[in-house]
Amino acid sequence: MAKRTVVWTETAARQRREILKYWVQRNGTKTYAEKLIKLTSEQIKVIQSNPKLFKKADFPDTHVSALGHFSILYKFTKDTLIITAFWDNRQDPKKLLDILKKTNSK
């Protein structure tokens, strides 16, 4: 089976950019951000090959893969892996639910 194409929603891409920017500014170096990019990429490869491996989220057709302090929320089809959110788990989970509702209603 061919690998699924990975598509980041605008919301997920923005969340990831903001998190990476935060860590670069906080640490004054790109080292942690680059490490997080590598970990995320590796995790997405695992998700691509077996998307049912990770638990279902409390949102329709969505799964969640934990990555330390972060979570990758995604949906999938036979050919596509759709990253719907890249979430810092230290935030209020109600905020994530609101974001997912808005994203899903578009």
Sine and cosine of phi, psi and omega as CSV:
sin_phi,cos_phi,sin_psi,cos_psi,sin_omega,cos_omega
0.00,0.00,0.70,-0.72,0.03,-1.00
-0.95,0.32,0.47,-0.88,0.03,-1.00
-0.92,0.40,0.55,-0.84,0.08,-1.00
-0.94,0.34,0.59,-0.81,0.11,-0.99
-0.96,0.27,0.71,-0.70,0.00,-1.00
-1.00,-0.07,0.79,-0.61,0.03,-1.00
-0.82,-0.57,0.83,-0.55,0.08,-1.00
-1.00,-0.08,0.79,-0.61,0.11,-0.99
-0.93,0.38,0.31,-0.95,0.04,-1.00
-0.85,0.53,-0.65,0.76,0.00,-1.00
-0.88,0.47,-0.76,0.66,-0.02,-1.00
-0.90,0.44,-0.69,0.73,0.01,-1.00
-0.89,0.46,-0.66,0.75,0.02,-1.00
-0.91,0.42,-0.68,0.73,0.02,-1.00
-0.87,0.50,-0.71,0.71,0.00,-1.00
-0.89,0.45,-0.71,0.71,0.03,-1.00
-0.86,0.51,-0.70,0.72,-0.02,-1.00
-0.91,0.42,-0.65,0.76,0.02,-1.00
-0.91,0.41,-0.72,0.70,0.00,-1.00
-0.90,0.44,-0.67,0.74,0.02,-1.00
-0.88,0.48,-0.68,0.73,0.02,-1.00
-0.83,0.55,-0.75,0.66,-0.07,-1.00
-0.93,0.36,-0.57,0.82,0.06,-1.00
-0.90,0.44,-0.71,0.70,0.00,-1.00
-0.92,0.39,-0.68,0.73,-0.05,-1.00
-0.90,0.43,-0.70,0.72,-0.09,-1.00
-1.00,-0.03,-0.25,0.97,-0.02,-1.00
0.94,0.33,0.27,0.96,0.01,-1.00
-0.46,-0.89,0.36,-0.93,-0.01,-1.00
-1.00,0.00,-0.02,1.00,-0.13,-0.99
-0.82,0.57,-0.80,0.61,-0.03,-1.00
-0.92,0.39,-0.64,0.77,0.02,-1.00
-0.88,0.48,-0.67,0.74,0.02,-1.00
-0.91,0.41,-0.62,0.78,0.06,-1.00
-0.89,0.45,-0.68,0.74,0.01,-1.00
-0.91,0.42,-0.63,0.78,0.06,-1.00
-0.87,0.48,-0.71,0.71,0.00,-1.00
-0.90,0.44,-0.71,0.70,0.02,-1.00
-0.88,0.47,-0.66,0.75,0.01,-1.00
-0.89,0.45,-0.71,0.71,0.01,-1.00
-0.87,0.49,-0.69,0.72,0.02,-1.00
-0.90,0.44,-0.66,0.75,0.00,-1.00
-0.92,0.40,-0.63,0.78,0.01,-1.00
-0.90,0.43,-0.57,0.82,0.06,-1.00
-0.89,0.46,-0.63,0.77,0.05,-1.00
-0.91,0.42,-0.71,0.71,0.00,-1.00
-0.88,0.47,-0.68,0.73,0.00,-1.00
-0.83,0.56,-0.69,0.72,-0.08,-1.00
-0.98,0.19,-0.42,0.91,0.00,-1.00
-0.50,-0.87,0.97,0.25,-0.10,-0.99
-0.92,0.39,-0.34,0.94,0.00,-1.00
-0.99,0.11,-0.06,1.00,-0.03,-1.00
-0.89,0.46,-0.56,0.83,-0.10,-1.00
-0.99,-0.15,0.38,-0.92,-0.15,-0.99
-0.94,0.35,0.42,-0.91,0.08,-1.00
-0.96,0.27,0.62,-0.78,0.04,-1.00
-1.00,0.09,0.15,-0.99,0.04,-1.00
-0.99,0.12,0.62,0.79,0.00,-1.00
-0.60,-0.80,0.65,-0.76,-0.13,-0.99
-0.80,0.60,0.71,-0.70,0.10,-1.00
0.85,0.53,0.36,0.93,-0.06,-1.00
-0.89,-0.45,0.67,-0.75,0.08,-1.00
-0.91,-0.42,0.31,-0.95,-0.01,-1.00
-0.71,-0.71,0.72,-0.69,0.04,-1.00
-0.87,-0.49,0.87,-0.49,0.00,-1.00
-0.98,0.22,0.58,-0.81,-0.01,-1.00
-0.59,-0.80,0.96,0.26,-0.07,-1.00
0.91,0.41,-0.84,-0.54,0.01,-1.00
-0.99,0.17,0.04,1.00,-0.09,-1.00
-0.84,-0.54,0.35,-0.94,0.08,-1.00
-0.73,-0.69,0.59,-0.81,0.11,-0.99
-0.95,-0.30,0.88,-0.48,0.07,-1.00
-0.98,-0.20,0.68,-0.73,-0.11,-0.99
-0.46,-0.89,0.32,-0.95,0.16,-0.99
-0.82,-0.57,0.29,-0.96,0.02,-1.00
-0.50,-0.87,0.45,-0.90,0.15,-0.99
-0.82,-0.57,-0.09,-1.00,0.02,-1.00
-0.86,0.52,-0.59,0.81,-0.12,-0.99
-0.93,-0.36,-0.22,0.98,-0.17,-0.99
-0.72,-0.69,0.63,-0.78,0.15,-0.99
-0.92,-0.40,0.89,-0.46,-0.07,-1.00
-0.95,-0.30,0.92,-0.38,0.04,-1.00
-0.99,0.14,0.91,-0.41,-0.08,-1.00
-0.99,-0.10,-0.38,0.92,0.03,-1.00
-0.36,-0.93,0.53,-0.85,0.14,-0.99
-0.82,-0.57,0.96,-0.28,-0.29,-0.96
-0.90,-0.45,0.69,-0.72,0.15,-0.99
-1.00,0.07,0.91,-0.40,-0.11,-0.99
-0.91,0.41,-0.15,0.99,0.01,-1.00
-0.99,0.10,-0.02,1.00,0.04,-1.00
-1.00,-0.01,0.20,-0.98,0.03,-1.00
-0.92,0.40,0.86,-0.50,-0.02,-1.00
-0.89,0.46,-0.40,0.91,0.04,-1.00
-0.90,0.44,-0.56,0.83,0.04,-1.00
-0.89,0.45,-0.65,0.76,0.04,-1.00
-0.90,0.44,-0.69,0.72,0.01,-1.00
-0.86,0.51,-0.68,0.73,0.05,-1.00
-0.88,0.47,-0.67,0.74,0.01,-1.00
-0.90,0.44,-0.70,0.72,-0.01,-1.00
-0.91,0.42,-0.62,0.79,0.05,-1.00
-0.89,0.46,-0.69,0.73,0.02,-1.00
-0.91,0.42,-0.69,0.72,-0.02,-1.00
-0.90,0.43,-0.64,0.77,-0.05,-1.00
-0.96,0.29,-0.41,0.91,-0.04,-1.00
-0.99,0.12,-0.16,0.99,0.00,-1.00
-0.98,0.21,0.00,0.00,0.00,0.00
